Amino acid sequence: MEPYIRVATGDYEELVSERGEEDAVFAILNSMAHEIIHYQQWIEDRDFDEDEAENTSTILVDNYYDWTE
């Protein structure tokens, strides 16, 4: 069984109106990063760890997304 990642982005406009564009982009990027962490856990044959995925995904997005634009 191979993993796959699905990230819903259909609510982007709603997120923008509720949170603003910056937070909407962060939410989608964070969701993608979260799933990438789970993929790494799968590749390394480790149990899925939600706390690790959430904490690490936030760090990844903070490190690589330029908030100063």
PDB file of N, CA, C and O in Angstrom, chain B, residues numbered from 101:
ATOM      1  N   MET B 101       0.843  -1.183   0.000  1.00  0.00           N
ATOM      2  CA  MET B 101       0.000   0.000   0.000  1.00  0.00           C
ATOM      3  C   MET B 101       0.890   1.248   0.000  1.00  0.00           C
ATOM      4  O   MET B 101       1.742   1.409   0.873  1.00  0.00           O
ATOM      5  N   GLU B 102       0.691   2.100  -0.952  1.00  0.00           N
ATOM      6  CA  GLU B 102       1.448   3.343  -1.026  1.00  0.00           C
ATOM      7  C   GLU B 102       0.599   4.486  -0.479  1.00  0.00           C
ATOM      8  O   GLU B 102      -0.614   4.514  -0.684  1.00  0.00           O
ATOM      9  N   PRO B 103       1.222   5.408   0.200  1.00  0.00           N
ATOM     10  CA  PRO B 103       0.450   6.536   0.748  1.00  0.00           C
ATOM     11  C   PRO B 103       0.129   7.552  -0.329  1.00  0.00           C
ATOM     12  O   PRO B 103       0.768   7.591  -1.381  1.00  0.00           O
ATOM     13  N   TYR B 104      -0.842   8.349  -0.058  1.00  0.00           N
ATOM     14  CA  TYR B 104      -1.176   9.470  -0.924  1.00  0.00           C
ATOM     15  C   TYR B 104      -1.610  10.626  -0.042  1.00  0.00           C
ATOM     16  O   TYR B 104      -2.039  10.428   1.095  1.00  0.00           O
ATOM     17  N   ILE B 105      -1.496  11.808  -0.563  1.00  0.00           N
ATOM     18  CA  ILE B 105      -1.860  13.007   0.188  1.00  0.00           C
ATOM     19  C   ILE B 105      -2.997  13.706  -0.530  1.00  0.00           C
ATOM     20  O   ILE B 105      -2.937  13.936  -1.738  1.00  0.00           O
ATOM     21  N   ARG B 106      -4.023  14.037   0.214  1.00  0.00           N
ATOM     22  CA  ARG B 106      -5.127  14.834  -0.310  1.00  0.00           C
ATOM     23  C   ARG B 106      -5.279  16.049   0.582  1.00  0.00           C
ATOM     24  O   ARG B 106      -5.374  15.944   1.805  1.00  0.00           O
ATOM     25  N   VAL B 107      -5.300  17.190  -0.056  1.00  0.00           N
ATOM     26  CA  VAL B 107      -5.487  18.433   0.687  1.00  0.00           C
ATOM     27  C   VAL B 107      -6.604  19.214   0.011  1.00  0.00           C
ATOM     28  O   VAL B 107      -6.508  19.556  -1.168  1.00  0.00           O
ATOM     29  N   ALA B 108      -7.643  19.489   0.749  1.00  0.00           N
ATOM     30  CA  ALA B 108      -8.760  20.254   0.200  1.00  0.00           C
ATOM     31  C   ALA B 108      -8.417  21.740   0.196  1.00  0.00           C
ATOM     32  O   ALA B 108      -7.936  22.282   1.191  1.00  0.00           O
ATOM     33  N   THR B 109      -8.669  22.382  -0.926  1.00  0.00           N
ATOM     34  CA  THR B 109      -8.414  23.818  -1.025  1.00  0.00           C
ATOM     35  C   THR B 109      -9.660  24.573  -1.475  1.00  0.00           C
ATOM     36  O   THR B 109      -9.600  25.778  -1.719  1.00  0.00           O
ATOM     37  N   GLY B 110     -10.771  23.885  -1.584  1.00  0.00           N
ATOM     38  CA  GLY B 110     -12.002  24.494  -2.066  1.00  0.00           C
ATOM     39  C   GLY B 110     -12.563  25.561  -1.150  1.00  0.00           C
ATOM     40  O   GLY B 110     -13.393  26.368  -1.567  1.00  0.00           O
ATOM     41  N   ASP B 111     -12.116  25.570   0.090  1.00  0.00           N
ATOM     42  CA  ASP B 111     -12.624  26.568   1.033  1.00  0.00           C
ATOM     43  C   ASP B 111     -11.694  27.776   1.159  1.00  0.00           C
ATOM     44  O   ASP B 111     -11.808  28.555   2.106  1.00  0.00           O
ATOM     45  N   TYR B 112     -10.789  27.928   0.219  1.00  0.00           N
ATOM     46  CA  TYR B 112      -9.817  29.031   0.290  1.00  0.00           C
ATOM     47  C   TYR B 112     -10.507  30.387   0.402  1.00  0.00           C
ATOM     48  O   TYR B 112     -10.168  31.180   1.281  1.00  0.00           O
ATOM     49  N   GLU B 113     -11.455  30.659  -0.464  1.00  0.00           N
ATOM     50  CA  GLU B 113     -12.140  31.965  -0.433  1.00  0.00           C
ATOM     51  C   GLU B 113     -12.840  32.193   0.904  1.00  0.00           C
ATOM     52  O   GLU B 113     -12.827  33.301   1.438  1.00  0.00           O
ATOM     53  N   GLU B 114     -13.442  31.150   1.432  1.00  0.00           N
ATOM     54  CA  GLU B 114     -14.100  31.251   2.738  1.00  0.00           C
ATOM     55  C   GLU B 114     -13.074  31.531   3.839  1.00  0.00           C
ATOM     56  O   GLU B 114     -13.306  32.356   4.723  1.00  0.00           O
ATOM     57  N   LEU B 115     -11.930  30.829   3.771  1.00  0.00           N
ATOM     58  CA  LEU B 115     -10.865  31.076   4.747  1.00  0.00           C
ATOM     59  C   LEU B 115     -10.360  32.512   4.655  1.00  0.00           C
ATOM     60  O   LEU B 115     -10.107  33.148   5.678  1.00  0.00           O
ATOM     61  N   VAL B 116     -10.213  33.025   3.435  1.00  0.00           N
ATOM     62  CA  VAL B 116      -9.760  34.409   3.261  1.00  0.00           C
ATOM     63  C   VAL B 116     -10.748  35.371   3.917  1.00  0.00           C
ATOM     64  O   VAL B 116     -10.337  36.299   4.614  1.00  0.00           O
ATOM     65  N   SER B 117     -12.027  35.161   3.704  1.00  0.00           N
ATOM     66  CA  SER B 117     -13.016  36.083   4.277  1.00  0.00           C
ATOM     67  C   SER B 117     -13.097  35.959   5.799  1.00  0.00           C
ATOM     68  O   SER B 117     -13.395  36.937   6.484  1.00  0.00           O
ATOM     69  N   GLU B 118     -12.833  34.758   6.332  1.00  0.00           N
ATOM     70  CA  GLU B 118     -12.887  34.553   7.785  1.00  0.00           C
ATOM     71  C   GLU B 118     -11.597  34.956   8.492  1.00  0.00           C
ATOM     72  O   GLU B 118     -11.637  35.542   9.574  1.00  0.00           O
ATOM     73  N   ARG B 119     -10.436  34.639   7.876  1.00  0.00           N
ATOM     74  CA  ARG B 119      -9.151  34.791   8.556  1.00  0.00           C
ATOM     75  C   ARG B 119      -8.209  35.800   7.916  1.00  0.00           C
ATOM     76  O   ARG B 119      -7.234  36.221   8.537  1.00  0.00           O
ATOM     77  N   GLY B 120      -8.494  36.188   6.683  1.00  0.00           N
ATOM     78  CA  GLY B 120      -7.562  37.025   5.940  1.00  0.00           C
ATOM     79  C   GLY B 120      -6.679  36.158   5.060  1.00  0.00           C
ATOM     80  O   GLY B 120      -6.532  34.959   5.298  1.00  0.00           O
ATOM     81  N   GLU B 121      -6.093  36.776   4.040  1.00  0.00           N
ATOM     82  CA  GLU B 121      -5.331  36.014   3.047  1.00  0.00           C
ATOM     83  C   GLU B 121      -4.110  35.317   3.642  1.00  0.00           C
ATOM     84  O   GLU B 121      -3.849  34.155   3.328  1.00  0.00           O
ATOM     85  N   GLU B 122      -3.369  36.006   4.488  1.00  0.00           N
ATOM     86  CA  GLU B 122      -2.157  35.427   5.059  1.00  0.00           C
ATOM     87  C   GLU B 122      -2.460  34.166   5.866  1.00  0.00           C
ATOM     88  O   GLU B 122      -1.782  33.150   5.714  1.00  0.00           O
ATOM     89  N   ASP B 123      -3.468  34.234   6.717  1.00  0.00           N
ATOM     90  CA  ASP B 123      -3.822  33.069   7.529  1.00  0.00           C
ATOM     91  C   ASP B 123      -4.422  31.950   6.688  1.00  0.00           C
ATOM     92  O   ASP B 123      -4.237  30.774   7.003  1.00  0.00           O
ATOM     93  N   ALA B 124      -5.141  32.302   5.617  1.00  0.00           N
ATOM     94  CA  ALA B 124      -5.707  31.284   4.730  1.00  0.00           C
ATOM     95  C   ALA B 124      -4.583  30.518   4.022  1.00  0.00           C
ATOM     96  O   ALA B 124      -4.624  29.291   3.930  1.00  0.00           O
ATOM     97  N   VAL B 125      -3.595  31.239   3.531  1.00  0.00           N
ATOM     98  CA  VAL B 125      -2.450  30.594   2.876  1.00  0.00           C
ATOM     99  C   VAL B 125      -1.708  29.732   3.889  1.00  0.00           C
ATOM    100  O   VAL B 125      -1.321  28.605   3.580  1.00  0.00           O
ATOM    101  N   PHE B 126      -1.506  30.251   5.093  1.00  0.00           N
ATOM    102  CA  PHE B 126      -0.835  29.467   6.134  1.00  0.00           C
ATOM    103  C   PHE B 126      -1.594  28.179   6.414  1.00  0.00           C
ATOM    104  O   PHE B 126      -0.981  27.119   6.539  1.00  0.00           O
ATOM    105  N   ALA B 127      -2.912  28.251   6.516  1.00  0.00           N
ATOM    106  CA  ALA B 127      -3.713  27.066   6.831  1.00  0.00           C
ATOM    107  C   ALA B 127      -3.524  25.974   5.777  1.00  0.00           C
ATOM    108  O   ALA B 127      -3.389  24.799   6.118  1.00  0.00           O
ATOM    109  N   ILE B 128      -3.515  26.354   4.514  1.00  0.00           N
ATOM    110  CA  ILE B 128      -3.356  25.362   3.447  1.00  0.00           C
ATOM    111  C   ILE B 128      -1.933  24.819   3.420  1.00  0.00           C
ATOM    112  O   ILE B 128      -1.736  23.610   3.299  1.00  0.00           O
ATOM    113  N   LEU B 129      -0.938  25.702   3.533  1.00  0.00           N
ATOM    114  CA  LEU B 129       0.454  25.234   3.560  1.00  0.00           C
ATOM    115  C   LEU B 129       0.711  24.338   4.767  1.00  0.00           C
ATOM    116  O   LEU B 129       1.418  23.335   4.663  1.00  0.00           O
ATOM    117  N   ASN B 130       0.139  24.699   5.902  1.00  0.00           N
ATOM    118  CA  ASN B 130       0.323  23.903   7.116  1.00  0.00           C
ATOM    119  C   ASN B 130      -0.315  22.518   6.956  1.00  0.00           C
ATOM    120  O   ASN B 130       0.239  21.517   7.410  1.00  0.00           O
ATOM    121  N   SER B 131      -1.466  22.471   6.317  1.00  0.00           N
ATOM    122  CA  SER B 131      -2.123  21.188   6.067  1.00  0.00           C
ATOM    123  C   SER B 131      -1.256  20.303   5.169  1.00  0.00           C
ATOM    124  O   SER B 131      -1.116  19.105   5.416  1.00  0.00           O
ATOM    125  N   MET B 132      -0.683  20.894   4.141  1.00  0.00           N
ATOM    126  CA  MET B 132       0.197  20.140   3.250  1.00  0.00           C
ATOM    127  C   MET B 132       1.439  19.653   3.997  1.00  0.00           C
ATOM    128  O   MET B 132       1.830  18.493   3.863  1.00  0.00           O
ATOM    129  N   ALA B 133       2.052  20.526   4.774  1.00  0.00           N
ATOM    130  CA  ALA B 133       3.247  20.157   5.533  1.00  0.00           C
ATOM    131  C   ALA B 133       2.932  19.053   6.547  1.00  0.00           C
ATOM    132  O   ALA B 133       3.737  18.144   6.748  1.00  0.00           O
ATOM    133  N   HIS B 134       1.777  19.134   7.173  1.00  0.00           N
ATOM    134  CA  HIS B 134       1.334  18.125   8.138  1.00  0.00           C
ATOM    135  C   HIS B 134       1.295  16.745   7.472  1.00  0.00           C
ATOM    136  O   HIS B 134       1.770  15.761   8.038  1.00  0.00           O
ATOM    137  N   GLU B 135       0.732  16.687   6.281  1.00  0.00           N
ATOM    138  CA  GLU B 135       0.638  15.412   5.569  1.00  0.00           C
ATOM    139  C   GLU B 135       2.012  14.919   5.107  1.00  0.00           C
ATOM    140  O   GLU B 135       2.252  13.712   5.065  1.00  0.00           O
ATOM    141  N   ILE B 136       2.906  15.831   4.765  1.00  0.00           N
ATOM    142  CA  ILE B 136       4.272  15.445   4.391  1.00  0.00           C
ATOM    143  C   ILE B 136       4.989  14.811   5.582  1.00  0.00           C
ATOM    144  O   ILE B 136       5.744  13.855   5.412  1.00  0.00           O
ATOM    145  N   ILE B 137       4.758  15.335   6.780  1.00  0.00           N
ATOM    146  CA  ILE B 137       5.356  14.738   7.985  1.00  0.00           C
ATOM    147  C   ILE B 137       4.819  13.327   8.177  1.00  0.00           C
ATOM    148  O   ILE B 137       5.582  12.422   8.515  1.00  0.00           O
ATOM    149  N   HIS B 138       3.518  13.120   7.967  1.00  0.00           N
ATOM    150  CA  HIS B 138       2.971  11.760   8.055  1.00  0.00           C
ATOM    151  C   HIS B 138       3.602  10.855   7.001  1.00  0.00           C
ATOM    152  O   HIS B 138       3.855   9.681   7.269  1.00  0.00           O
ATOM    153  N   TYR B 139       3.857  11.381   5.813  1.00  0.00           N
ATOM    154  CA  TYR B 139       4.517  10.602   4.763  1.00  0.00           C
ATOM    155  C   TYR B 139       5.915  10.183   5.225  1.00  0.00           C
ATOM    156  O   TYR B 139       6.317   9.035   5.035  1.00  0.00           O
ATOM    157  N   GLN B 140       6.645  11.108   5.826  1.00  0.00           N
ATOM    158  CA  GLN B 140       7.973  10.762   6.346  1.00  0.00           C
ATOM    159  C   GLN B 140       7.872   9.674   7.406  1.00  0.00           C
ATOM    160  O   GLN B 140       8.697   8.760   7.439  1.00  0.00           O
ATOM    161  N   GLN B 141       6.870   9.766   8.269  1.00  0.00           N
ATOM    162  CA  GLN B 141       6.670   8.734   9.286  1.00  0.00           C
ATOM    163  C   GLN B 141       6.411   7.382   8.621  1.00  0.00           C
ATOM    164  O   GLN B 141       6.922   6.356   9.070  1.00  0.00           O
ATOM    165  N   TRP B 142       5.619   7.385   7.552  1.00  0.00           N
ATOM    166  CA  TRP B 142       5.312   6.147   6.839  1.00  0.00           C
ATOM    167  C   TRP B 142       6.571   5.575   6.194  1.00  0.00           C
ATOM    168  O   TRP B 142       6.832   4.376   6.291  1.00  0.00           O
ATOM    169  N   ILE B 143       7.363   6.448   5.526  1.00  0.00           N
ATOM    170  CA  ILE B 143       8.597   6.010   4.870  1.00  0.00           C
ATOM    171  C   ILE B 143       9.544   5.375   5.879  1.00  0.00           C
ATOM    172  O   ILE B 143      10.204   4.381   5.578  1.00  0.00           O
ATOM    173  N   GLU B 144       9.608   5.947   7.074  1.00  0.00           N
ATOM    174  CA  GLU B 144      10.508   5.458   8.121  1.00  0.00           C
ATOM    175  C   GLU B 144       9.887   4.329   8.948  1.00  0.00           C
ATOM    176  O   GLU B 144      10.473   3.884   9.935  1.00  0.00           O
ATOM    177  N   ASP B 145       8.693   3.867   8.538  1.00  0.00           N
ATOM    178  CA  ASP B 145       7.993   2.768   9.203  1.00  0.00           C
ATOM    179  C   ASP B 145       7.755   3.053  10.692  1.00  0.00           C
ATOM    180  O   ASP B 145       7.919   2.185  11.549  1.00  0.00           O
ATOM    181  N   ARG B 146       7.365   4.296  10.962  1.00  0.00           N
ATOM    182  CA  ARG B 146       7.058   4.688  12.339  1.00  0.00           C
ATOM    183  C   ARG B 146       5.548   4.839  12.481  1.00  0.00           C
ATOM    184  O   ARG B 146       4.833   4.970  11.488  1.00  0.00           O
ATOM    185  N   ASP B 147       5.071   4.819  13.718  1.00  0.00           N
ATOM    186  CA  ASP B 147       3.661   5.089  13.970  1.00  0.00           C
ATOM    187  C   ASP B 147       3.364   6.541  13.630  1.00  0.00           C
ATOM    188  O   ASP B 147       4.219   7.414  13.778  1.00  0.00           O
ATOM    189  N   PHE B 148       2.139   6.790  13.171  1.00  0.00           N
ATOM    190  CA  PHE B 148       1.740   8.177  12.908  1.00  0.00           C
ATOM    191  C   PHE B 148       1.614   8.902  14.239  1.00  0.00           C
ATOM    192  O   PHE B 148       0.940   8.432  15.156  1.00  0.00           O
ATOM    193  N   ASP B 149       2.261  10.037  14.329  1.00  0.00           N
ATOM    194  CA  ASP B 149       2.259  10.839  15.551  1.00  0.00           C
ATOM    195  C   ASP B 149       1.673  12.199  15.211  1.00  0.00           C
ATOM    196  O   ASP B 149       2.330  13.025  14.578  1.00  0.00           O
ATOM    197  N   GLU B 150       0.442  12.429  15.630  1.00  0.00           N
ATOM    198  CA  GLU B 150      -0.249  13.681  15.320  1.00  0.00           C
ATOM    199  C   GLU B 150       0.450  14.890  15.936  1.00  0.00           C
ATOM    200  O   GLU B 150       0.541  15.941  15.302  1.00  0.00           O
ATOM    201  N   ASP B 151       0.942  14.751  17.162  1.00  0.00           N
ATOM    202  CA  ASP B 151       1.622  15.877  17.806  1.00  0.00           C
ATOM    203  C   ASP B 151       2.875  16.265  17.022  1.00  0.00           C
ATOM    204  O   ASP B 151       3.118  17.447  16.780  1.00  0.00           O
ATOM    205  N   GLU B 152       3.664  15.276  16.630  1.00  0.00           N
ATOM    206  CA  GLU B 152       4.861  15.557  15.836  1.00  0.00           C
ATOM    207  C   GLU B 152       4.478  16.220  14.514  1.00  0.00           C
ATOM    208  O   GLU B 152       5.103  17.199  14.105  1.00  0.00           O
ATOM    209  N   ALA B 153       3.464  15.695  13.852  1.00  0.00           N
ATOM    210  CA  ALA B 153       3.050  16.242  12.555  1.00  0.00           C
ATOM    211  C   ALA B 153       2.592  17.688  12.701  1.00  0.00           C
ATOM    212  O   ALA B 153       2.946  18.534  11.880  1.00  0.00           O
ATOM    213  N   GLU B 154       1.818  17.979  13.724  1.00  0.00           N
ATOM    214  CA  GLU B 154       1.318  19.347  13.902  1.00  0.00           C
ATOM    215  C   GLU B 154       2.450  20.308  14.259  1.00  0.00           C
ATOM    216  O   GLU B 154       2.556  21.388  13.678  1.00  0.00           O
ATOM    217  N   ASN B 155       3.281  19.923  15.201  1.00  0.00           N
ATOM    218  CA  ASN B 155       4.366  20.809  15.625  1.00  0.00           C
ATOM    219  C   ASN B 155       5.397  21.027  14.522  1.00  0.00           C
ATOM    220  O   ASN B 155       5.823  22.157  14.284  1.00  0.00           O
ATOM    221  N   THR B 156       5.795  19.960  13.854  1.00  0.00           N
ATOM    222  CA  THR B 156       6.810  20.070  12.815  1.00  0.00           C
ATOM    223  C   THR B 156       6.289  20.804  11.590  1.00  0.00           C
ATOM    224  O   THR B 156       7.029  21.560  10.961  1.00  0.00           O
ATOM    225  N   SER B 157       5.027  20.593  11.245  1.00  0.00           N
ATOM    226  CA  SER B 157       4.467  21.275  10.077  1.00  0.00           C
ATOM    227  C   SER B 157       4.438  22.781  10.295  1.00  0.00           C
ATOM    228  O   SER B 157       4.732  23.544   9.375  1.00  0.00           O
ATOM    229  N   THR B 158       4.091  23.209  11.482  1.00  0.00           N
ATOM    230  CA  THR B 158       4.076  24.641  11.789  1.00  0.00           C
ATOM    231  C   THR B 158       5.473  25.235  11.684  1.00  0.00           C
ATOM    232  O   THR B 158       5.645  26.333  11.156  1.00  0.00           O
ATOM    233  N   ILE B 159       6.465  24.518  12.182  1.00  0.00           N
ATOM    234  CA  ILE B 159       7.847  24.976  12.089  1.00  0.00           C
ATOM    235  C   ILE B 159       8.276  25.080  10.629  1.00  0.00           C
ATOM    236  O   ILE B 159       8.889  26.069  10.226  1.00  0.00           O
ATOM    237  N   LEU B 160       7.950  24.051   9.832  1.00  0.00           N
ATOM    238  CA  LEU B 160       8.308  24.073   8.411  1.00  0.00           C
ATOM    239  C   LEU B 160       7.718  25.283   7.701  1.00  0.00           C
ATOM    240  O   LEU B 160       8.427  25.988   6.982  1.00  0.00           O
ATOM    241  N   VAL B 161       6.444  25.525   7.894  1.00  0.00           N
ATOM    242  CA  VAL B 161       5.796  26.649   7.219  1.00  0.00           C
ATOM    243  C   VAL B 161       6.390  27.965   7.704  1.00  0.00           C
ATOM    244  O   VAL B 161       6.662  28.854   6.897  1.00  0.00           O
ATOM    245  N   ASP B 162       6.593  28.098   9.001  1.00  0.00           N
ATOM    246  CA  ASP B 162       7.179  29.337   9.535  1.00  0.00           C
ATOM    247  C   ASP B 162       8.577  29.581   8.960  1.00  0.00           C
ATOM    248  O   ASP B 162       8.942  30.725   8.688  1.00  0.00           O
ATOM    249  N   ASN B 163       9.355  28.521   8.776  1.00  0.00           N
ATOM    250  CA  ASN B 163      10.721  28.663   8.275  1.00  0.00           C
ATOM    251  C   ASN B 163      10.791  28.991   6.788  1.00  0.00           C
ATOM    252  O   ASN B 163      11.729  29.654   6.346  1.00  0.00           O
ATOM    253  N   TYR B 164       9.822  28.541   6.023  1.00  0.00           N
ATOM    254  CA  TYR B 164       9.928  28.653   4.570  1.00  0.00           C
ATOM    255  C   TYR B 164       8.940  29.600   3.913  1.00  0.00           C
ATOM    256  O   TYR B 164       9.121  29.934   2.742  1.00  0.00           O
ATOM    257  N   TYR B 165       7.925  30.038   4.596  1.00  0.00           N
ATOM    258  CA  TYR B 165       6.972  30.959   3.994  1.00  0.00           C
ATOM    259  C   TYR B 165       7.378  32.377   4.371  1.00  0.00           C
ATOM    260  O   TYR B 165       7.551  32.682   5.551  1.00  0.00           O
ATOM    261  N   ASP B 166       7.526  33.224   3.398  1.00  0.00           N
ATOM    262  CA  ASP B 166       7.955  34.609   3.620  1.00  0.00           C
ATOM    263  C   ASP B 166       6.750  35.478   3.966  1.00  0.00           C
ATOM    264  O   ASP B 166       5.978  35.857   3.086  1.00  0.00           O
ATOM    265  N   TRP B 167       6.596  35.786   5.230  1.00  0.00           N
ATOM    266  CA  TRP B 167       5.442  36.563   5.710  1.00  0.00           C
ATOM    267  C   TRP B 167       5.605  38.050   5.427  1.00  0.00           C
ATOM    268  O   TRP B 167       4.678  38.824   5.665  1.00  0.00           O
ATOM    269  N   THR B 168       6.761  38.463   4.927  1.00  0.00           N
ATOM    270  CA  THR B 168       7.023  39.910   4.765  1.00  0.00           C
ATOM    271  C   THR B 168       6.586  40.471   3.430  1.00  0.00           C
ATOM    272  O   THR B 168       6.761  41.666   3.193  1.00  0.00           O
ATOM    273  N   GLU B 169       6.029  39.669   2.552  1.00  0.00           N
ATOM    274  CA  GLU B 169       5.642  40.126   1.221  1.00  0.00           C
ATOM    275  C   GLU B 169       4.613  41.208   1.250  1.00  0.00           C
ATOM    276  O   GLU B 169       4.194  41.690   0.198  1.00  0.00           O
TER     277      GLU B 169
END
